[in-house]
Amino acid sequence: MYIVLVVFGWFNVFSTGFTESYDGFFNFGQIHGKQLLFVLSALVMGIFVLLLDVKIFPAFAWLIYLGFVGLLLAVLAFGVEINNSQSWFRFGSFAFQPSEFSKYATALALAAFLGKTKSKASTTTTAAALAIIGIPMALILLQNDMGTTLVFSSLVIVLWREGLLSGKLILAGIVAIFLFVLTLIINQYIIIGTLAAATLGWISLRLKNRKEWVLIAGFFAILSIYVLSVDYVYHEILQPHQKARIEVLVNDDVDLKGVGYNLHQSKIAIGSGGFWGKGFLQGTQTKFQFVPEQSTDFIFCTVGEEWGFFGSALLIAVYLALISRIVTLAERHRSAFGRIYGYAIASFLFFHFTINIGMTIGLVPIIGIPLPFLSAEGSSIWAFSLMIFTFLKIDSKRLDLL
């Protein structure tokens, strides 16, 4: 499945840069040539990882983690700014993004810590695990890279699987996000009125249980305060570019020549593909570069236009099959280190692919994260390849590593 994704990704990157003056598959001065180099070097790196002793990963997990935390600090001082984010080191024409590799480092460190912890269901363990996740998140946020910062939030799945976080708490977070967006679309007093009606209806069914009345009333009060605070947070706390991204999500007609341009063109490209697509190299939106960042964050537009609904559905099926396979192997693993690490990379993959595709079709705000193995971003391809091949090596032995 990995090979299918990187090969399919290369063909789509080739399509985004294809012109009538086509000068060969192996022109390394073009974007498809650079992508080919990244893919081949990722495979070489993967083979090297498979040749390593499997015990190296838990043994050096903390050193790798601290090394990339150091790089995240260094990029704040010596990095260059690309797309309003100071997240890159530049060496000539090559740019390196440490935050992509910090996901790998965090997955290893979290697996090493939780794998050795005997009493997981404790406040101390949960706080330490959150600190391991939170340190790179904070440093990446300082780089003004909100998209990559949010990717780390997917590790709550790992904490839930290991019993450190309640499923109810995660559900509450999802409800909070839903209510925030809903409040921007619908008048806040209509929402509060609906919540009040639901609360009274529930209480009327529980007339004999006064303690439950108090709990339900308290829950209603908390939700009402939260809904009333959304307007203040949106207008006074969020930065202008963050508000613009949310506005694009909740209002299809917002400034189609400005902040709404990317999403508008993205929808046109994907919708124009129909069921079967226009065919490889036949996408007009792709060929004439109507969609910005089409080889990187918006690569799914090329898939939708040239391969249609059928090709897009197959691509999603491959991603889901890959993630499902990783989770299945992680659950079978004898080592807690292998299980936790497997869940961590599955969480990263799931977040990336759902959010990336979601933002190209207008279901989530545009936060600028790549589609794993498809987007023309060298650091992303290397980092996700490193994650996958490390898991393959760990799974090949299925030893108790800690």
C-alpha positions in Angstrom: 0.0 0.0 0.0 2.9 2.3 0.7 4.3 1.7 -2.8 0.9 2.3 -4.3 0.6 5.6 -2.6 4.1 7.0 -3.4 3.8 5.9 -7.1 0.3 7.2 -7.5 1.5 10.4 -5.8 4.4 10.8 -8.2 2.1 10.5 -11.2 -0.2 13.2 -9.8 2.7 15.5 -9.0 4.0 15.0 -12.6 0.5 16.0 -13.9 0.5 19.2 -11.9 3.7 20.4 -13.6 3.1 18.9 -17.1 3.1 21.3 -20.0 3.1 20.8 -23.8 6.9 21.4 -23.7 7.3 18.2 -21.7 11.0 17.3 -21.5 11.2 13.9 -19.8 10.3 12.0 -16.6 13.8 12.5 -15.2 14.2 16.3 -15.3 15.4 16.9 -11.8 15.0 20.6 -12.3 11.2 20.2 -12.4 8.9 19.4 -9.5 8.2 15.8 -10.6 12.0 15.2 -10.9 12.6 16.4 -7.4 9.6 14.3 -6.2 11.2 11.3 -7.8 14.5 11.9 -5.9 12.6 12.3 -2.6 10.7 9.0 -3.2 13.9 7.1 -4.2 15.9 8.5 -1.3 13.0 7.6 1.1 13.2 4.0 -0.2 16.9 3.9 0.4 16.4 5.3 3.9 13.7 2.7 4.5 16.0 -0.2 3.5 18.6 1.2 5.9 16.1 1.3 8.7 15.1 -2.4 8.0 18.8 -3.4 8.3 19.1 -1.9 11.8 18.8 -3.8 15.1 15.2 -3.4 16.3 16.4 -2.6 19.8 17.9 0.7 18.6 14.5 2.4 18.4 13.5 2.1 22.1 17.1 2.6 23.2 17.6 5.8 21.3 14.0 7.1 21.5 14.7 9.8 24.0 17.9 10.9 22.2 16.0 11.3 18.9 13.2 13.2 20.7 15.6 15.6 22.4 17.5 16.0 19.1 14.4 17.2 17.2 13.3 19.4 20.1 16.7 21.0 19.8 16.1 21.5 16.0 12.7 23.0 16.7 14.4 25.5 18.9 17.1 26.1 16.4 14.7 26.8 13.5 13.1 29.6 15.6 16.5 31.3 15.6 18.1 30.3 12.3 15.3 29.1 10.1 13.8 30.8 7.1 10.2 31.8 6.7 8.1 30.1 4.0 4.4 30.8 3.6 4.4 32.9 6.8 5.8 30.1 8.9 9.4 30.0 10.2 9.6 26.2 10.1 12.4 25.6 7.6 16.2 25.3 7.3 17.3 26.1 3.8 20.5 24.7 2.3 20.7 26.1 -1.3 17.7 24.9 -3.2 16.8 22.3 -0.5 14.5 23.1 2.4 14.2 20.9 5.5 11.3 21.1 7.9 12.1 19.6 11.4 8.5 19.7 12.5 7.7 16.9 10.1 10.3 14.6 11.8 9.3 15.7 15.2 6.1 13.6 14.8 8.3 10.5 14.4 10.4 11.5 17.4 7.4 12.2 19.6 5.8 8.8 18.6 9.1 7.0 19.7 9.3 9.0 22.9 5.7 8.4 23.8 6.0 4.7 23.1 9.2 4.5 25.2 7.7 6.3 28.1 4.2 4.6 28.2 5.7 1.2 27.3 7.8 1.2 30.5 5.1 2.8 32.8 3.4 0.2 34.9 0.7 2.4 36.4 -0.8 4.1 33.4 -4.1 5.2 34.9 -2.7 8.0 37.0 -2.7 11.8 36.9 1.1 11.9 36.9 1.5 9.5 33.9 -1.2 11.4 32.0 0.5 14.8 32.7 3.9 13.4 31.6 2.5 12.0 28.4 0.8 15.3 27.6 4.1 17.1 28.3 5.9 14.8 25.8 3.3 15.8 23.2 2.9 19.4 24.3 6.6 20.5 24.1 7.0 20.0 20.3 3.4 21.4 19.9 4.4 24.6 21.7 7.6 25.0 19.7 5.8 24.5 16.4 3.1 26.9 17.4 5.8 29.5 18.0 6.9 28.9 14.3 3.4 30.1 13.3 2.5 26.7 11.9 -0.9 26.0 13.3 -1.6 23.1 10.9 1.3 21.0 12.1 0.6 21.9 15.7 -2.9 20.6 15.4 -1.6 17.3 13.9 -0.2 16.4 17.4 -3.7 16.6 18.9 -4.4 13.3 17.1 -2.2 11.5 19.7 -5.2 11.7 22.1 -6.2 8.5 20.3 -3.1 6.9 21.7 -3.8 8.2 25.2 -7.4 6.9 24.9 -6.2 3.5 23.8 -3.8 3.3 26.7 -6.4 4.3 29.3 -5.0 7.7 30.1 -7.9 9.7 28.6 -11.6 9.0 28.9 -13.6 8.6 25.6 -16.2 11.0 27.1 -13.5 13.7 27.4 -12.6 13.3 23.7 -16.3 13.3 22.8 -16.7 16.6 24.8 -13.8 18.1 22.7 -15.5 17.1 19.5 -18.8 18.6 20.7 -17.0 21.8 21.6 -15.6 22.1 18.1 -19.0 21.4 16.6 -20.7 24.0 18.8 -18.1 26.6 18.0 -18.6 26.3 14.2 -22.4 26.0 14.6 -22.5 29.2 16.6 -20.7 31.0 13.8 -23.4 29.8 11.4 -26.6 30.1 13.6 -27.5 32.9 16.0 -26.2 32.0 19.5 -29.5 32.6 21.2 -31.2 30.1 18.9 -28.7 27.5 20.0 -29.1 28.3 23.6 -32.9 28.2 23.2 -32.6 24.7 21.6 -30.3 23.6 24.4 -32.8 24.9 27.0 -35.7 23.0 25.4 -33.6 19.8 25.3 -32.7 20.3 29.0 -36.3 20.8 30.0 -37.4 17.8 28.0 -34.8 15.6 29.7 -35.7 16.9 33.2 -39.3 16.2 32.5 -38.5 12.6 31.9 -36.5 12.4 35.1 -38.9 14.0 37.6 -38.0 11.7 40.5 -34.2 12.1 40.2 -33.4 15.6 41.6 -29.6 15.0 41.6 -29.7 14.4 37.9 -31.7 17.6 37.5 -28.8 19.5 39.0 -26.2 17.8 36.8 -28.2 18.5 33.7 -28.9 22.1 34.6 -25.2 22.6 35.4 -24.3 21.0 32.0 -26.7 23.4 30.3 -25.2 26.4 32.1 -21.7 25.4 31.0 -22.7 24.9 27.4 -24.6 28.3 27.4 -21.5 30.1 28.7 -19.4 28.4 26.1 -21.7 29.4 23.3 -21.9 33.0 24.5 -18.1 33.1 24.6 -17.6 32.0 21.0 -18.2 35.5 19.6 -15.6 37.1 21.9 -13.0 34.4 21.0 -13.7 34.7 17.3 -13.4 38.5 17.2 -10.9 39.3 19.9 -8.5 36.3 20.2 -8.2 34.6 16.8 -5.7 36.2 14.3 -7.1 37.7 11.1 -5.8 34.8 8.9 -7.4 32.2 11.3 -10.7 34.0 11.1 -10.5 34.2 7.3 -10.1 30.4 7.1 -13.1 29.8 9.3 -15.1 32.3 7.4 -14.3 30.5 4.2 -15.6 27.3 5.8 -18.9 28.7 7.0 -19.6 31.0 4.1 -19.2 29.6 0.5 -19.5 33.1 -1.1 -16.9 34.9 0.9 -14.4 36.8 -1.2 -14.0 34.3 -4.1 -11.2 36.4 -5.5 -9.4 36.6 -2.2 -9.4 34.3 0.9 -12.1 32.1 -0.7 -10.3 31.6 -4.0 -8.3 28.4 -3.1 -11.4 26.5 -1.8 -13.6 27.7 -4.7 -11.1 26.6 -7.3 -10.5 23.3 -5.4 -14.2 22.5 -5.5 -14.4 23.3 -9.2 -11.5 21.0 -10.0 -12.8 18.1 -8.0 -16.4 18.5 -9.1 -15.3 18.7 -12.8 -13.9 15.2 -12.6 -17.3 13.6 -12.4 -17.4 9.9 -11.7 -14.6 8.6 -13.9 -12.4 11.7 -14.2 -11.0 13.5 -17.2 -8.0 11.2 -17.5 -4.3 11.4 -16.8 -2.9 14.8 -17.9 -6.3 15.9 -19.1 -7.3 18.1 -16.2 -7.8 21.7 -17.3 -7.8 23.1 -13.7 -4.6 21.2 -13.1 -2.9 21.9 -16.4 -3.6 25.7 -16.3 -2.6 26.0 -12.6 -5.9 27.4 -11.4 -5.6 25.9 -7.9 -2.7 27.3 -5.8 -0.4 24.9 -4.1 -1.8 22.1 -6.3 1.3 19.9 -6.1 1.4 20.2 -2.3 -1.5 20.9 0.0 -4.1 20.7 -2.8 -2.8 17.6 -4.6 -6.2 15.9 -4.0 -7.7 18.3 -6.5 -5.6 16.7 -9.2 -6.8 13.3 -8.1 -10.5 14.4 -8.1 -10.2 16.1 -11.5 -8.2 13.5 -13.5 -9.3 10.3 -11.7 -12.8 11.3 -10.7 -15.0 10.0 -7.8 -14.0 6.4 -8.6 -10.2 7.1 -8.3 -10.7 9.3 -5.3 -12.7 6.6 -3.5 -10.0 4.1 -4.3 -7.4 6.4 -2.9 -9.3 6.8 0.3 -9.8 3.1 0.5 -6.0 2.5 0.2 -5.4 5.0 3.0 -8.0 3.4 5.3 -6.6 -0.1 4.5 -3.1 1.1 5.4 -4.3 2.7 8.7 -6.4 -0.3 9.5 -3.5 -2.7 8.8 -1.2 -0.7 11.1 -3.7 -0.7 13.9 -4.4 -4.4 13.5 -0.6 -5.2 13.7 -0.2 -2.9 16.6 -2.9 -4.7 18.5 -1.3 -8.0 17.9 2.1 -6.8 19.0 3.7 -8.4 22.0 5.5 -5.2 23.0 3.7 -2.3 24.5 6.3 -0.1 22.7 5.3 -1.5 19.3 1.6 -1.1 20.0 1.9 2.5 21.2 4.2 3.5 18.4 1.8 1.8 15.8 -1.2 3.7 17.2 0.8 7.0 17.1 1.7 6.7 13.4 -1.8 5.5 12.5 -3.2 8.6 14.3 -0.9 10.9 12.4 -1.8 9.3 9.1 -5.5 9.4 9.8 -5.4 13.1 10.8 -3.4 14.1 7.8 -5.4 12.3 5.2 -8.9 13.3 6.6 -8.1 16.9 7.3 -6.2 17.4 4.0 -9.0 15.9 1.9 -11.6 17.7 4.1 -10.1 21.1 3.5 -10.0 20.6 -0.3 -13.8 20.0 -0.3 -14.7 22.6 2.3 -15.5 20.3 5.3 -12.7 21.7 7.5 -10.7 25.0 7.5 -7.7 25.2 5.3 -4.8 24.7 7.7 -2.0 23.8 5.2 -1.0 20.2 5.9 0.2 17.8 3.2 -1.5 14.6 2.0 0.9 11.8 3.1 3.0 10.2 0.3 1.2 12.3 -2.4 2.0 15.9 -1.7 5.3 17.2 -3.2 7.0 17.9 0.1 10.3 16.2 0.7 10.3 16.5 4.5 6.8 15.0 4.7 7.7 12.0 2.4 10.8 11.3 4.3 9.2 11.6 7.7 6.2 9.4 6.9 8.4 6.9 5.2 10.6 6.8 8.2 7.6 6.2 10.4 6.3 3.3 8.2 9.6 1.5 7.8 10.4 1.8 11.5 7.0 0.2 12.2 7.7 -2.6 9.7 11.1 -3.3 11.4 9.5 -3.3 14.9 6.7 -5.5 13.7 9.0 -8.0 11.9 10.4 -9.1 15.3 7.5 -8.7 17.6 9.8 -8.8 20.6 9.2 -7.4 24.0 11.4 -4.4 23.5 11.2 -2.8 26.9 
